[in-house]
């Protein structure tokens, strides 16, 4: 969860044109485990002193990042993407958790109304080294597709993810698996490859064990 939570925070701050840094209050109260996650993610962004520039489009231009755009549009299960923590009916952070507390009937009614005759505008998605996904715009489309069990159109950009592994990852996504199931500890799959479908079917622990076995 560590990296996933940081990525959500980075997207939220970056979408508002901001920069972000580790906690420096009271001599620095960030725990060492969190700092290790921070240092790992910091390699993906331009850094100015303790501050990271997390604005959209900046990270992919950062020297040393391997960035590749996949041509065209592909349909992926909306449930494979994370639908953020903001941008629902009202401004402000944490409105999607409020939405999730609604009844199933209310969610479906909202999703059907939002989707209308279909989701046509692709969501621009970044695939990170761990096989995790990130996006700034498109939270409504992803949530509506998730509620209705739809595949939605996406444009893919790889950030430090090996494009050669993409077909293996798509197989898992099309089978209904998410990053928490095929890579629960957020390892860099560029070093190990993507766990095969028959392994992921046995559960997150089996997938994690397969990845760690490839690290030796």
Backbone as a ProteinNet text record, in pm:
[ID]
protein_1_A
[PRIMARY]
XXXXXXXXXXXXXXXXXXXXXXXXXXXXXXXXXXXXXXXXXXXXXXXXXXXXXXXXXXXXXXXXXXXXXXXXXXXXXXXXXXXXXXXXXXXXXXXXXXXXXXXXXXXXXXXXXXXXXXXXXXXXXXXXXXXXXXXXXXXXXXXXXXXXXXXXXXXXXXXXXXXXXXXXXXXXXXXXXXXXXXXXXXXXXXXXXXXXXXXXXXXXXXXXXXXXXXXX
[TERTIARY]
80.9	0	85.1	208.8	289.6	303.7	354.2	374.7	243.3	141.6	12.6	-44.7	-33.2	-84.9	-5.5	127.9	210.3	174.8	153.9	122	-9.2	-107.8	-235.2	-212.6	-132.3	-101.4	-27.9	70.3	147.3	56.1	-37	-128.1	-218.3	-264.1	-352.1	-278	-156.6	-77.8	-34.3	12.5	59.7	-48.3	-171.4	-282.5	-313.6	-269.8	-290.7	-165.5	-69.7	50.4	148.3	146.4	230.6	353.9	435.9	550.6	528.9	607.8	585.6	719.1	725.9	848.1	815.9	915	890.6	866.2	804.7	771.8	899.6	909.7	1026.7	990.5	866.3	823.7	890.8	914.8	970.1	1093.5	1178.2	1301.7	1281.7	1160	1134.9	1071	941.2	870.8	831.2	873.2	840.7	915.3	843.8	904.9	1002.8	1100.5	1204.2	1145.7	1044.3	982.9	921.3	856.1	795.4	902.3	1012.7	1121	1183.4	1190.2	1244.6	1155.1	1023.9	930.8	946	958.6	974.6	1098.6	1211.8	1336	1325.2	1252	1233.2	1152.6	1043.8	960.4	1027.5	1111.7	1177.3	1263.3	1307.9	1390.5	1313.3	1181.1	1097.8	1064.4	1109.2	1070.1	1192.2	1188	1293.4	1291.3	1409.6	1417.8	1496.3	1443	1506.5	1519.4	1638.7	1653.4	1565	1483.2	1394.3	1264.5	1244	1114.7	1113.3	998.8	978.4	878.5	909.4	818.3	725.7	602.1	510.2	402.2	425.5	326.5	313.7	191.5	171.8	264.8	326.2	414.1	558	583.9	720.5	799.7	739.3	810.9	858.7	776.1	813.1	923.3	950.7	1057.5	1189.1	1183.7	1299.4	1408.4	1528.2	1640.2	1661.5	1676.8	1698.7	1574.7	1456.5	1333.9	1318.1	1274.3	1246	1098.3	1067.9	930	895.2	790.3	748.8	597.6	548.2	404.3	361.8	254.4	198.9	105.2	126.4	39.3	-103.4	-199.1	-337.9	-405.9	-523.9	-608.3	-641.2	-643	-677.2	-788.1	-877.9	-982.4	-932.5	-944.5	-905.7	-1019.2	-1027.9	-1130.2	-1109.3	-1214.7	-1203	-1160.1	-1200.9	-1168.3	-1018.7	-941.9	-797.4	-727.7	-797.6	-741.2	-796.9	-722.8	-769.1	-842.7	-960.5	-1045.9	-1027	-907.4	-871.6	-945.7	-923.8	-984.9	-1052.7	-1080.1	-1142.7	-1226.7	-1283.1	-1361	-1486.5	-1581.5	-1710.5	-1811.9	-1918.3	-2019	-1976.4	-1887.6	-1849.5	-1697.7	-1645.9	-1500.9	-1441.5	-1312.9	-1245.9	-1202.1	-1114.2	-1056.1	-1150.2	-1140.4	-1207.3	-1357	-1403.2	-1543.9	-1575.7	-1477.4	-1504.9	-1532.6	-1460.7	-1499.5	-1644.2	-1691.2	-1830.3	-1922.3	-1882.6	-1961.4	-1970.8	-1860.9	-1859.3	-1952.5	-1989.5	-2080.3	-2226.7	-2253.1	-2389.1	-2431.2	-2559.7	-2610.2	-2570.8	-2571.6	-2539	-2633.5	-2760.5	-2859.8	-2827.2	-2787.9	-2754	-2629.7	-2530.4	-2407.8	-2436.8	-2514.5	-2545.7	-2626.1	-2720.5	-2800.8	-2711.8	-2617.5	-2525.3	-2438.6	-2384.2	-2293.5	-2364.3	-2487.1	-2561.9	-2591.4	-2625.9	-2652.8	-2525.6	-2411.7	-2286.1	-2238.9	-2248	-2198.6	-2284.8	-2416.8	-2505.6	-2495.9	-2459.7	-2450.1	-2312.2	-2222.7	-2090.9	-1978.7	-1863.9	-1744.8	-1656	-1644	-1569.9	-1433	-1421.8	-1295.6	-1197.3	-1080.5	-983.7	-925.9	-891.3	-821.7	-671.9	-594.9	-448.9	-389.1	-329.1	-283.3	-132.7	-64.4	77.5	93.9	177.7	209.1	349.2	361.1	488.2	564	685.5	773.2	713.1	625.5	565	440.8	399.4	274.2	154.8	181.1	74.1	35	-86.2	-136.8	-157.5	-140	-166.9	-229.2	-318.9	-377.9	-429.6	-434.3	-477.7	-622.1	-659	-793.9	-865.2	-991.5	-1066.8	-1125.2	-1125.3	-1173.3	-1321.7	-1403.2	-1544.5	-1562.6	-1488.8	-1499.8	-1458.9	-1350.5	-1301.2	-1399.6	-1451.7	-1545	-1674.6	-1728.1	-1851.2	-1830	-1716.7	-1686.2	-1668.1	-1608.5	-1588.7	-1722.9	-1811.1	-1942.6	-2021.3	-2011.1	-2089.5	-2014.4	-1889.7	-1812	-1773.5	-1739.9	-1709.7	-1559.7	-1523.6	-1391.7	-1402.6	-1297.5	-1299.2	-1175.4	-1183.1	-1067.8	-959.6	-835	-722.6	-608.4	-531.4	-404.3	-293.6	-197.8	-96.4	37.7	99.8	236.2	313.2	427.7	508.9	612.9	625.9	730.2	816.3	933	1023.8	962.9	865.2	806.7	848.9	893.4	940.7	823.3	815.3	704	692.2	802	798.4	715.6	691.1	610.7	461.8	427.6	290.3	190.3	216.2	119.2	90.6	193	172	84.4	105.8	26.7	-118.2	-137.1	-272.5	-350.5	-283.4	-350.4	-408.1	-331.9	-379.5	-495	-483.5	-587.8	-718	-708.8	-827.8	-893.2	-812.2	-866.2	-927.4	-920	-984.8	-896.7	-763.2	-672.6	-621.1	-590.4	-536.8	-395.1	-327.8	-189.3	-175.6	-274.3	-267.9	-270.2	-314.6	-320	-197.6	-145.7	-30.3	103.2	100.9	226.5	197.4	157.7	109.1	211.3	341.3	442.6	503.1	445.9	486.8	632.8	679.4	815	827.6	949.6	974.6	973.7	869.7	855.1	952.4	1011.8	1111.7	1232.6	1251.2	1364.5	1329.3	1199.9	1160.3	1068.6	998.1	892.2	758.9	653.3	517.6	479.7	428	387.7	286.5	301	206.7	68.3	-30.5	-168.8	-192.1	-131.1	-155.1	-101.7	-0.1	52.5	-40	-82.3	-167.7	-300.5	-347.1	-472.7	-464.2	-343.7	-326.8	-327.2	-330.8	-342.7	-222.9	-237	-130.7	-1.1	-12.4	108.7	189.6	120.4	189.4	256.9	189.5	247.6	370.7	360.6	473.4	591.6	564.6	670.1	738.1	660.7	716.5	809.2	766.3	848.6	979.2	970.7	1091.3	1185.5	1130.1	1213.6	1291.9	1236.6	1306.3	1416.2	1414	1513.1	1649.1	1652.2	1779.5	1859.3
-120.6	0	126.8	118.8	239.5	319	254.1	325.3	369.2	284.9	318.7	446	457.4	576.5	700.1	685.7	799.4	843.3	747.4	782.9	861.1	820.5	892.9	1035.9	1050	1183.5	1266.2	1205.4	1276.8	1326.1	1239.5	1277.5	1393	1387.7	1492.8	1627	1626.3	1749.9	1797.1	1703.3	1739.8	1799	1746.8	1797.7	1943	1985.5	2124.3	2208.8	2155.6	2231.6	2245.9	2153.8	2168.9	2081.7	2102.1	2016.5	1958.7	1858.4	1791.3	1747	1741.8	1699.3	1617.2	1546.3	1468.1	1558.9	1504.9	1580.8	1631	1762.2	1821.8	1883.9	1866.4	1928.4	1860.3	1935.3	1883.3	1797.8	1844.3	1770.9	1652.9	1636.9	1526.8	1409.9	1388	1281.4	1164.9	1168.1	1058	931.6	819.7	694.6	644.4	564.1	515.6	431.2	350.5	267.8	355.2	464.5	556.1	629.4	664.6	732	643.1	511.9	420	417.2	416.5	421.4	553.6	661	795.1	800.6	749.7	755.4	674.5	563.5	481	555.9	619.2	692.9	820.8	879.2	1005.3	992	871.4	850.6	874.6	877.8	893.7	1039.6	1131.3	1271.1	1363.5	1480.1	1580.1	1625.2	1638.5	1673	1801.7	1890.8	2018.4	2026.4	1992.4	1980.5	1867	1889.1	1782.6	1772.5	1864.2	1874.5	1797.6	1731.3	1661.5	1739.2	1750.4	1815.9	1709	1704.1	1595.6	1641.6	1755.4	1803	1706.7	1691.9	1601.1	1634.1	1531.3	1549.8	1577.2	1617.5	1649.5	1522.6	1428.5	1306.5	1230.3	1223	1144.7	1210.9	1340.8	1409.9	1402.5	1352.2	1350.6	1259.6	1308.5	1231.5	1104.6	995	867.3	781.5	841.3	763.4	700.4	578.3	510.8	527.9	612.1	646.3	605.7	526.2	479.4	489.9	549.7	556	442.2	374.8	267.9	330.6	305.8	367.3	313.7	399.7	357	352.7	291.8	282.4	136.2	96.6	-40.3	-36.9	-134.6	-145.4	-234.3	-183.7	-259.3	-256.7	-358.8	-355.6	-234.3	-156.6	-37.7	-74.2	-191.6	-233.2	-253.9	-266.3	-284.1	-153.3	-41	90.5	140.7	231.3	285.8	417	429.4	545	661.1	681.1	802.9	828	946.2	979.1	1114.2	1169.1	1300.6	1308.9	1425.7	1451.9	1366	1393.8	1330.2	1440.9	1452.4	1556.2	1691.6	1688.1	1811.3	1826.1	1948.7	1967.3	1917.5	1889.6	1848.6	1704.7	1670.8	1537.2	1439.4	1310.9	1200.2	1191.6	1230	1213.3	1074.9	1007.7	871.3	777	785.2	702.3	725.9	851.1	881.1	812.5	814.2	748.7	598.2	538.5	393.6	349.8	441.4	407.4	405.1	449.2	446.3	303.3	283.1	149	108.5	-22.5	-73.4	-15	-3.4	50.7	195.3	274.6	415.8	427.2	342	344.8	311.7	207.6	165.9	273.7	335.5	442.2	557.7	596.6	704.8	666.2	544.2	499.5	493.9	441.6	433.7	572.5	664.4	801.4	866.6	841.4	901.9	844.2	712.5	646.6	682	686.8	717.5	611.7	653.5	560.4	496.1	522.7	459.3	554.5	497.8	576.4	577.3	692.1	701.8	768.7	862.7	936	850.6	816.9	732.2	802.1	722.8	771.3	754.5	859.4	852.6	792	674.4	595.6	573.6	587.9	556.7	421.8	335.5	206.8	217.3	195.4	208.2	75	78.8	-38.7	-158.2	-133	-240.5	-298.5	-239.9	-281.4	-209.5	-108	-24.4	80.7	134.2	233.3	366.8	474.3	607.3	692	782.1	876	996.3	1109.8	1233.2	1265.7	1248.7	1280.8	1151.9	1138.2	1020.7	939.8	996.8	920.9	883.9	972.5	940.6	824.9	828.3	720.9	586.2	587.8	463.2	410.5	499.4	454.2	402.7	472.6	428	292.1	275.8	148.2	36.8	71	-28.3	-75.4	18.9	-14.4	-104.5	-77.4	-152.3	-272.5	-293.8	-407.3	-395.9	-273.1	-248.3	-242.3	-265.5	-228.2	-86.6	-6.9	130.8	156	251.4	280.5	357.2	316.6	384.9	402.6	508.3	528.7	500.5	418.8	370.7	439.3	477.1	528.5	454.1	397.1	321.5	412.7	406.8	480.6	379.8	349.4	249.7	109.5	85.5	-48	-102.6	-228	-290.1	-318.2	-252.9	-277.2	-423.3	-496.3	-636.8	-720.7	-668.7	-739.9	-707	-611.7	-564.5	-675	-759.6	-865.9	-956.6	-986.3	-1070.3	-998.8	-867.3	-790.7	-778.6	-755.8	-744.9	-874.4	-988.4	-1116	-1122.6	-1073.5	-1072.9	-974.6	-857.5	-756.1	-803.8	-863.9	-913.4	-1027.7	-1098.2	-1206.8	-1154.4	-1022.3	-962.3	-939.9	-952.6	-935.7	-792.8	-747.4	-614	-624.2	-509.9	-507.6	-567.1	-547.5	-603.3	-756.2	-814.1	-959.2	-1017.4	-948.7	-1003.9	-948.5	-841.1	-785.6	-714.9	-789.3	-728.5	-641.6	-665	-584.4	-475.7	-456.9	-345.7	-357.4	-480.2	-499.3	-441.1	-412.8	-368.9	-490.5	-503.7	-620.5	-620	-505.4	-498.5	-586.4	-617.9	-702.7	-850.4	-881.9	-1021.1	-1077.3	-988.8	-1033.3	-1033.3	-1057.2	-1058.8	-1201.7	-1223.4	-1359.9	-1415.5	-1539.5	-1598.4	-1617	-1625.1	-1634.6	-1754.1	-1868.4	-1987.3	-1970	-1885.4	-1856.6	-1760.5	-1654.4	-1552.9	-1613.6	-1712.5	-1779.6	-1844.2	-1875.3	-1940.9	-1839.5	-1711.8	-1610.4	-1516.7	-1403.2	-1303.9	-1358.8	-1449.2	-1505.2	-1584.9	-1658.3	-1735.7	-1643.4	-1534.3	-1437.4	-1372	-1336	-1272.9	-1367.9	-1492.9	-1592.9	-1613.5	-1612.8	-1626.7	-1511.1	-1388.2	-1269.5	-1274.7	-1305.3	-1309.4	-1419.6	-1530.1	-1635.8	-1595.3	-1501.3	-1454.2	-1352.6	-1299.1	-1199.1	-1260.1	-1389.4	-1454	-1476.1
0	0	0	49.1	64.3	-62.8	-168.6	-294.1	-356.5	-346.9	-406.7	-344.4	-212.8	-144.2	-184	-191.3	-232.8	-374.5	-465	-604.1	-611.6	-533.9	-530.9	-483.1	-377.4	-325.5	-430.1	-498	-599.3	-712.1	-756.3	-864	-820.7	-696.8	-645.1	-640.2	-586	-576.2	-714.3	-798.2	-931	-1017.6	-1006.2	-1086	-1053	-935.2	-892.9	-908.3	-986.5	-1019.4	-906.9	-809.7	-692.4	-691.8	-590.4	-562.1	-423.1	-388.7	-260.7	-201.8	-68.6	-1.7	121	177.8	298.8	417.7	520.7	640.7	708.2	727.2	792.6	927.3	971	1097.5	1216.8	1318.6	1444.7	1420	1329.7	1302.6	1209	1154.7	1062.2	1133.1	1110.4	1181.3	1092	965.4	875.5	917.1	924.7	965.7	859.2	902.7	811.8	698.9	728.4	623.6	515.7	558.3	462.4	382	448.7	378.7	272.2	297.6	196.5	72.9	95.7	-16.5	-89.9	-12.9	-71.5	-160.3	-110.9	-187.8	-316.3	-310	-429.2	-534.8	-493.4	-587.1	-636.3	-550.9	-586.6	-711.6	-742.6	-861.1	-989.9	-981.1	-1099.3	-1128.7	-1041.8	-1057	-1045.6	-1112.9	-1091.3	-946.2	-886.4	-745.4	-726.6	-644.6	-613.5	-461.9	-409.7	-265.9	-217.5	-113.6	-66.1	-146.6	-244.3	-311.5	-442.5	-470	-596.5	-680.9	-810.1	-903.4	-959.7	-912.6	-949.1	-1047	-1113.8	-1209.4	-1326.4	-1382.7	-1495.9	-1611.6	-1669.5	-1783.9	-1747.4	-1623.1	-1582.9	-1556.9	-1485.1	-1448.1	-1571.1	-1674.2	-1791.6	-1872.7	-1846.1	-1915.1	-1837.7	-1717.1	-1628.6	-1683.7	-1692.3	-1744.5	-1663	-1732.2	-1665.4	-1662.1	-1679.7	-1684	-1822	-1823.8	-1949.1	-1979	-2077.3	-2106.5	-2248.6	-2264.9	-2396.7	-2406.1	-2514.3	-2536.8	-2627.8	-2590	-2671	-2773.3	-2902.2	-3002.2	-2994.2	-3028.2	-3033.3	-2898	-2896.7	-2776.9	-2752.2	-2626.6	-2588.9	-2484.6	-2488.5	-2386.5	-2272.9	-2150.1	-2031.4	-1929.4	-1843.9	-1738.5	-1648.1	-1628.7	-1545	-1403.4	-1356.3	-1220.6	-1200.5	-1310.5	-1298.7	-1264.1	-1279.1	-1250.9	-1118.6	-1055.2	-927	-950.5	-894.2	-923.2	-827.3	-779.2	-707.3	-577.1	-517.9	-390.8	-392.4	-509.2	-516.8	-644.3	-670.9	-791.9	-801.4	-715.8	-735	-757.9	-677.5	-698.3	-641.4	-542.3	-474.3	-476.4	-466.3	-464.1	-333.7	-337.2	-215.1	-217	-126.5	-120.4	-50.2	-87.7	-17.7	-44.2	-162.9	-195.2	-251.4	-312.1	-358.6	-241.1	-129.9	-15.9	26.2	16.6	48	-52.5	-177.7	-282.6	-257.2	-214.2	-192.1	-79.3	7.8	116.3	72	-49.5	-101	-131.8	-147	-176.7	-318.9	-342.9	-475.9	-580.5	-546.4	-638.3	-674.8	-575.8	-601.5	-689.3	-662.6	-742.8	-888.3	-909.1	-1046.1	-1118.2	-1049	-1109.6	-1153.1	-1064.9	-1100	-1219.1	-1217.4	-1322.8	-1458.1	-1460.1	-1586.5	-1641.5	-1552.9	-1595.9	-1649.8	-1581.1	-1624.5	-1757.3	-1772	-1893.5	-2013.6	-1994.6	-2105.7	-2214	-2333.1	-2446.2	-2458.2	-2361.3	-2364.7	-2329.3	-2293.2	-2261.3	-2384.8	-2447.1	-2573.5	-2557.5	-2465.3	-2447.9	-2369.2	-2428.1	-2357	-2234.2	-2135.1	-2015.6	-2040.4	-2018	-2033.4	-1907.2	-1921.7	-1807.8	-1815.3	-1702	-1691.3	-1622.1	-1680	-1618.9	-1559.5	-1428.4	-1359	-1356.4	-1307	-1308.4	-1235.7	-1139.1	-1060.7	-1127	-1240.1	-1300.8	-1242	-1158.4	-1103.5	-1206.7	-1192.5	-1286	-1217.1	-1292.1	-1241.7	-1350.9	-1312.2	-1407.5	-1330.9	-1398.4	-1334.2	-1367.2	-1492.6	-1536.4	-1578.4	-1543.1	-1584.8	-1470.5	-1349.4	-1233.6	-1245.1	-1302.3	-1320.1	-1416.9	-1527.9	-1627.5	-1567.5	-1491	-1431.8	-1327.2	-1242.2	-1140.1	-1201.4	-1299.9	-1364.4	-1431	-1498.5	-1562	-1460.3	-1345.5	-1239.7	-1183	-1155.7	-1099.7	-1194.2	-1324.9	-1423.4	-1480.7	-1436.2	-1485.3	-1630.4	-1674.8	-1815.1	-1841.9	-1966.8	-2014.9	-2070.4	-2049	-2096.6	-2182.9	-2277.1	-2362.9	-2287	-2304.8	-2240.3	-2339.3	-2318.8	-2389.4	-2289.1	-2328.4	-2235.1	-2256.6	-2145.4	-2146	-2037.7	-2074	-1978.6	-1916.2	-1784.8	-1713.9	-1638.6	-1694.1	-1636.5	-1634.4	-1720.1	-1734.2	-1870.2	-1872.3	-1994.7	-2088.2	-2204.7	-2296.7	-2338.7	-2334.1	-2370.4	-2274.6	-2153.3	-2053.5	-2063.5	-2147.3	-2154.1	-2191.4	-2290.7	-2321.7	-2201.8	-2121.7	-2003.4	-1900.7	-1886.6	-1790.7	-1838.2	-1967.8	-2022.9	-1999.2	-2011.2	-1987.9	-1846.4	-1749.5	-1611.1	-1592.9	-1654.3	-1642.2	-1705.1	-1821.9	-1891.5	-1813.3	-1733.2	-1651.2	-1520.8	-1499.2	-1383.2	-1262.5	-1279.5	-1165.5	-1158.4	-1035.9	-1012.8	-957.7	-948.8	-902.1	-762.3	-676.8	-541.9	-542.5	-652.2	-663.3	-733.7	-837.7	-910	-862.1	-781.4	-727.9	-595.7	-492.1	-367.6	-295.1	-317	-247.8	-336.4	-455.1	-542.2	-586.3	-615.5	-666.6	-807.8	-849.8	-987.2	-1079.1	-1158.7	-1244.6	-1361.4	-1387.7	-1494.5	-1462.5	-1336.3	-1294.1	-1296	-1288.1	-1267.1	-1374.4	-1444.5	-1532.8	-1459.5	-1534.2	-1478.8	-1442	-1321.4	-1284.8	-1384.5	-1426.1	-1521.8	-1460.9	-1547.2	-1504.5	-1411.9	-1444.7	-1361.5	-1219.8	-1202.5	-1068.3	-994.9	-1062.3	-999.7	-956.4	-1030	-992.8	-854.8	-810.5	-680.2	-566	-597.3	-494.2	-486.6	-414.6	-402.2	-343.4	-246.2	-185.3	-287.4	-372.8	-476	-575.7	-612.9	-705.7	-644.8	-516.2	-447.7	-438.2	-408.8	-398.9	-535.1	-642.2	-776.8	-808.8	-776.6	-803.6	-725.1	-596.6	-512.9	-559	-610.7	-661.9	-784.1	-861.3	-981.6	-948.4	-826.9	-790.3	-763	-730.1	-701.6	-826.9
[MASK]
++++++++++++++++++++++++++++++++++++++++++++++++++++++++++++++++++++++++++++++++++++++++++++++++++++++++++++++++++++++++++++++++++++++++++++++++++++++++++++++++++++++++++++++++++++++++++++++++++++++++++++++++++++++++

